[in-house]
Amino acid sequence: MRRKRRQALLLDAEVTALECQRDAFIDNSGHPPGPDNSIGSGPDPEAPCSASFERVRQKLRRILVASGHRDPDRDSGESPRRTPKRWGPRVRATPTLLLAIVAAAVLSGPPLATAAGAVALVFESYGTFFSEETSQALPADPQVFVRAPDAAAGIGPQNISHAAGFAPAPIAAAPDTPLYTALGQPLSITLGRWLAAQGAGEITPVNEHGHAALVRVSFTGLVPGGAYSLFAVTFQAAGNTFAPLDGVGLHNFVALSGGTANVTIFTPFRLTHANAVLLLYHSDGRAHGISRGDPGVTVHHQLIARLP
C-alpha cells in the first residue's frame, strides 16, 4: 500500500476514535471519564465506543495485510468477528491503545514528514503570568478564588464576576488555602497544589494533511482525575482570542490519578510569539468543544506557555 494511503487510513482511524471520545466524554448520564482515563461511565464503560473500536480494528487489519503481514482474523481459521487466540489475552480496547497499534504499523513504513526547528514549550502558573503581564500590585490568580469575608460581590480581573465573600486568590497566600470558583463552589484543591502544576514540551512544524504543527507536552501536579483541554491564545491589542489547539475541540483529556498527563496534538495553527498554549482545567468535569466554558466558574486557566 502506498504511504499516503496508509497515512489516510491512520488519520481516518484517529478521527473515528476521537469522535467517540468526544461523545463519551459527556455521556447520557453526564459523567466524565474516570481517573484512569477510561472512556464513558456506568456498568459497561466500553459500550459507548464498541462500534468505533471495531471500525478502528478493521482499519488496522487492512493496514497489516497491505503491509505484508498475515491476516490476524484468518490465521486461526476462526470467524473474522472473533479475536484469534494468537493475539493473546483479552486487553481492554481504548482509542489510545488502538491508535498506538495503528501508528506502529503505519510508521514501520516511511514516517510522516516533519520539518526541522522544534520550539520548546515551558509552562508557568497562569496567575503568575497574568500578574506579571498586567503589572498587578498584588499578584493574584484571576481564575480561582479564596474566601474573603469583607469582599463585596463585584467584577474582578478579566471581567470575571464573583460572589460576595470571595476574591481572586493572592499568589502569596498560604499554600493550604482552599480554592473556590467565582460563585463560591469549592474546587477541592489548595492554592499550593494548584500552583505546583508544571508542564513542558515542544512544537514541531509539519506539513501533512492540513496540519501546521505537532505539539507534544507532559504535565505533572494536575488535579487527579481532572478534565483538561489545551487552547491556543492569540494576543491582540483589541483583545485576546482563544481557540482549541486542535482547531475543533476534540482533544480533551483526563489527568491520571497521580496528576500526570502526556498529550500529543496536531494543530492547524502556525504558532508564533503572538501565541501561547493554555492549559484549561474544567471544574465541571465537562468538555465545552470550541468554547472554553465560563471562566472562573466552570473553567480555570492553570498553566500557560508563550512561544519564544
Backbone hydrogen bonds, N-H to C=O, Kabsch-Sander energy under -0.5 kcal/mol:
donor,donor_aa,acceptor,acceptor_aa,energy
6,R,2,R,-2.1
7,Q,3,R,-2.6
8,A,4,K,-2.3
9,L,5,R,-2.1
10,L,6,R,-2.1
11,L,7,Q,-2.6
12,D,8,A,-2.4
13,A,9,L,-2.6
14,E,10,L,-2.4
15,V,11,L,-2.4
16,T,12,D,-2.2
17,A,13,A,-2.2
18,L,14,E,-2.7
19,E,15,V,-2.6
20,C,16,T,-1.5
21,Q,17,A,-2.3
22,R,18,L,-2.7
23,D,19,E,-2.3
24,A,20,C,-2.8
25,F,21,Q,-1.8
26,I,22,R,-0.8
27,D,24,A,-0.7
27,D,31,H,-0.9
30,G,27,D,-2.1
34,G,38,S,-0.6
37,N,34,G,-1.7
47,A,44,D,-1.5
49,C,46,E,-1.1
50,S,47,A,-1.5
53,F,49,C,-3.0
54,E,50,S,-2.2
55,R,51,A,-2.0
56,V,52,S,-2.5
57,R,53,F,-2.6
58,Q,54,E,-2.3
59,K,55,R,-1.8
60,L,56,V,-2.3
61,R,57,R,-2.5
62,R,58,Q,-2.1
63,I,59,K,-2.0
64,L,60,L,-2.6
65,V,61,R,-2.5
66,A,62,R,-2.4
67,S,63,I,-1.5
68,G,65,V,-1.7
69,H,64,L,-2.5
74,R,71,D,-1.6
75,D,71,D,-1.3
77,G,74,R,-1.0
82,R,79,S,-2.2
87,W,84,P,-1.6
88,G,85,K,-2.3
98,L,94,T,-2.7
99,L,95,P,-2.6
100,A,96,T,-1.9
101,I,97,L,-1.9
102,V,98,L,-2.6
103,A,99,L,-2.9
104,A,100,A,-2.0
105,A,101,I,-1.9
106,V,102,V,-2.6
107,L,103,A,-3.1
108,S,105,A,-0.6
109,G,106,V,-1.8
115,A,205,P,-2.2
119,V,203,I,-2.9
121,L,201,G,-3.0
123,F,199,G,-2.4
124,E,304,I,-2.2
126,Y,302,Q,-2.2
129,F,125,S,-2.4
130,F,126,Y,-3.1
131,S,127,G,-2.3
132,E,128,T,-2.1
133,E,129,F,-2.6
134,T,130,F,-2.1
135,S,132,E,-0.7
136,Q,131,S,-2.2
141,D,169,A,-3.0
144,V,141,D,-0.8
145,F,180,Y,-2.5
146,V,167,A,-2.7
148,A,165,G,-2.9
151,A,148,A,-2.6
154,G,162,H,-1.6
156,G,154,G,-0.5
156,G,160,I,-2.8
159,N,156,G,-1.1
160,I,157,P,-1.0
161,S,159,N,-0.7
162,H,154,G,-3.0
163,A,182,A,-2.9
165,G,151,A,-2.6
166,F,163,A,-1.2
167,A,146,V,-2.1
169,A,141,D,-1.0
169,A,144,V,-2.3
171,I,139,P,-2.1
172,A,139,P,-0.5
173,A,170,P,-1.6
177,T,174,A,-2.1
179,L,189,I,-2.0
180,Y,145,F,-2.6
181,T,185,Q,-2.5
182,A,296,G,-3.0
184,G,181,T,-1.8
187,L,179,L,-2.5
188,S,179,L,-0.5
191,L,177,T,-2.3
192,G,175,P,-3.1
194,W,190,T,-2.2
195,L,191,L,-2.6
196,A,192,G,-0.9
197,A,194,W,-0.9
198,Q,220,T,-2.4
200,A,218,S,-1.9
201,G,121,L,-2.2
202,E,216,R,-2.4
203,I,119,V,-2.7
204,T,214,L,-2.8
206,V,212,A,-1.7
207,N,113,A,-0.8
208,E,211,H,-0.6
211,H,208,E,-2.5
212,A,267,T,-2.7
213,A,267,T,-1.7
214,L,204,T,-2.8
215,V,213,A,-0.5
215,V,265,I,-3.4
216,R,202,E,-2.5
216,R,214,L,-0.5
217,V,263,V,-2.7
218,S,200,A,-2.7
219,F,261,A,-3.1
220,T,198,Q,-2.2
222,L,259,G,-2.9
225,G,255,A,-1.4
225,G,256,L,-0.6
226,G,223,V,-2.8
227,A,282,H,-0.6
228,Y,253,F,-3.2
229,S,280,L,-1.5
230,L,251,H,-0.5
231,F,278,L,-2.5
232,A,243,A,-3.5
233,V,276,A,-2.9
234,T,241,T,-2.4
235,F,233,V,-0.5
235,F,274,A,-2.8
239,G,236,Q,-1.3
241,T,234,T,-2.0
243,A,232,A,-1.8
245,L,230,L,-2.4
247,G,244,P,-1.9
252,N,250,L,-1.9
253,F,228,Y,-2.4
255,A,226,G,-2.3
256,L,260,T,-2.7
259,G,256,L,-2.5
261,A,219,F,-1.7
263,V,217,V,-3.0
265,I,215,V,-2.7
267,T,213,A,-2.7
271,L,269,F,-1.0
275,N,272,T,-2.2
276,A,233,V,-1.5
277,V,305,A,-2.6
278,L,231,F,-3.3
278,L,276,A,-0.5
279,L,303,L,-2.8
280,L,229,S,-2.9
280,L,278,L,-0.6
281,Y,300,H,-2.8
282,H,227,A,-3.0
282,H,280,L,-0.6
283,S,281,Y,-1.0
283,S,298,T,-0.8
284,D,298,T,-1.2
285,G,282,H,-2.0
291,S,288,H,-2.2
296,G,299,V,-2.7
297,V,294,D,-2.3
298,T,294,D,-2.6
299,V,294,D,-1.6
300,H,281,Y,-2.1
302,Q,279,L,-2.6
302,Q,300,H,-0.5
303,L,279,L,-1.0
304,I,124,E,-2.1
305,A,277,V,-2.2
307,L,275,N,-1.9
